[in-house]
Amino acid sequence: MEENVIFKNPQNIPPVGSMPSPLPSDKSIAKKIIKLILGLLVVASLGAFVAVLVIPKQENELRSEKATLVYWGLWEDPNVIQPIISDFMKQNPNIKVSFVQQDIEQYRERIRARIENGTGPDVFWFHNTWWDMLSDVLAPLPSDVITKNDFEKLYYKVSHKDLIKNGAIYGIPLEIDTLSLYVNIDLFNVNGASAPTNWIEFADIARQLTVKDTDGNIKTAGAAVGTFDNVTHAGDLISLFFVQNGSNLYDLSSTSQQSSDALRFYTSFALDDKVWDSTLDESVVSFAKGKVAMYFGYFRDYFAIKEANPDINLEIHPVLHLPEQDITIASYWAGGVSVKSRHQEEALLFLKFLAQKETQQRLFAEQSHPYARIDMASLLKDDKVLYPFISQAQNAVSSFFASDTADNGLNDKANEHLRNAVNAVLSGASYETAVDNLSQEVQKVLQEYSSVQASP
């Protein structure tokens, strides 16, 4: 197998002169008219007096009334975000921000339902693949929050495509995360192996580091690749193989050969090389236990792995790639403003505050995170854990086969059909048939949830 062929958004008033004038000789009528005019003048004067004293007072009361914003977060530590919110309120004394930490389960549906019935958040986090599902509840950001030119300078290319729609910006990335390669150094050292630099080396090392018992059962897996149900981020990983091999995720059948070859390469680790199988624990768990030499994950997995096994000796590397296909998958969360917010100007001001460099540094001071802003990448240059994720962000793309979003919509349904395709292949179906069925089912999901049916 050659290195570069591995897996192929009013009353009608009479006109002047038509009204009768009082007769000059009729003094009583004239006196009545004079009294009437004087009375009207008094009323007018009182009205003006009231207007001067009362109306401005009412306007001032309105101006001094606080605008209360509801901010829905997901991953922020309340002990970290509350002081940040307090500082924002000190700078903007007429704005109060109420932080509500949300559970990821049914979060996407909750955003829609609450905004539509008028009880939703003013500012909220949303996944980079959700614009099509939330486009009617997201407010476009005006240029005084961020210009398109500044957005394109400050944020990675994947965010341009995900969040700029029809020339308008609908969200600001609050983080970035990219699929990367985790390596268990101890397992590599025992076998005298070095981290792979291409997919051929990856396959060779995966076979080399797989240990089986006398019955052929896998005790230590060389790599967690090949199945679906027990491979963490399987949808993201298969998307990586698809896009690196030239597949069109929105129409896999239009690139049938590339898609079939990518699916063949992915499942070969379970079918042919047998370095992974469906009997093993979920891959992130197996890696944390020291039972997997190579694991594909996001930065967010690092804390879970370290919590489960503080002593694990690991390294993180950018994903491998085909020649001239230096691509990985991005999965991240952005901040948006509700189109139905009663205090949209204040909400936009708060979102702008959250995206500032200083706020980002404070937000992730307690628990470091790959910054969303390009101008902050250099701050992580010497961080061996964080920098691999940042180093490949400029070449990342998004995939609706995103895992762990619990969206009960586009992501989950697309992944259900991808699971069926993988399982069909593992059960003997042809790659071409699996890809064709997958493409047809994904089109139905896109028609149901996506406002852009055939994005290239």
Sequence and secondary structure as in RCSB ss.txt:
>XXXX:A:sequence
MEENVIFKNPQNIPPVGSMPSPLPSDKSIAKKIIKLILGLLVVASLGAFVAVLVIPKQENELRSEKATLVYWGLW
EDPNVIQPIISDFMKQNPNIKVSFVQQDIEQYRERIRARIENGTGPDVFWFHNTWWDMLSDVLAPLPSDVITKND
FEKLYYKVSHKDLIKNGAIYGIPLEIDTLSLYVNIDLFNVNGASAPTNWIEFADIARQLTVKDTDGNIKTAGAAV
GTFDNVTHAGDLISLFFVQNGSNLYDLSSTSQQSSDALRFYTSFALDDKVWDSTLDESVVSFAKGKVAMYFGYFR
DYFAIKEANPDINLEIHPVLHLPEQDITIASYWAGGVSVKSRHQEEALLFLKFLAQKETQQRLFAEQSHPYARID
MASLLKDDKVLYPFISQAQNAVSSFFASDTADNGLNDKANEHLRNAVNAVLSGASYETAVDNLSQEVQKVLQEYS
SVQASP
>XXXX:A:secstr
  TT S         TT S    TT HHHHHHHHHHHHHHHHHHHHHHHHHHHHHHHHHHHHHHS EEEEEEESS
  HHHHHHHHHHHHHHSTTEEEEEEE  STTHHHHHHHHHHTT S SEEEEETT HHHHTTTB    TTT  HHH
HHHHB HHHHHHHEETTEE  EES   B EEEEEHHHHHHTT    SSHHHHHHHHHHT EE TTS EEEBS   
S STTSTTHHHHHHHHHHHTT  TT GGGGHHHHHHHHHHHHHHHHTS S  TTS  HHHHHHTT BSEEEE TH
HHHHHHHH TT  EEEEE   BTTB  EEB  EEEEEBTT TTHHHHHHHHHHHHSHHHHHHHTSSS    SBGG
GGGGGTT TTTHHHHHTGGGEE  TT SS   SSHHHHHHHHHHHHHHHHHTT  HHHHHHHHHHHHHHHHHHH 
S TT  
